[in-house]
Amino acid sequence: MARLPSGFTVMWHRDPTQLVDLPSIRASIRAFLADDDAPVVPFSDWVEQLVLVIDEITSDALRHGAVPVHLRLRNDSDHRRPRLARRGA
């Protein structure tokens, strides 16, 4: 996996290997974003939109790409940025 640029930190990560991992990933993202210690308090529509995007991209990667799929939610001190990478990427 590529190194993060200077100033970025990984705040959440999962490495799903099969489609049955998706429900726990969705729950984990929701729980992470609902945490009182999360750096940003997002509004609920944003959370559901992010969950949907990550779920769709992960589902496609698991069906059509190499496993494991690497999911990372990282920040650069001002923003959260989802990242999805195939094995070997």
Secondary structure, 3 states (H helix, E strand, C coil): CCCCCCCCEEEEEECCCCHHHHHHHHHHHHHHHHCCCCCCCCCHHHHHHHHHHHHHHHHHHHHHCCCCCEEEEEECCCCEEEEEECCCC
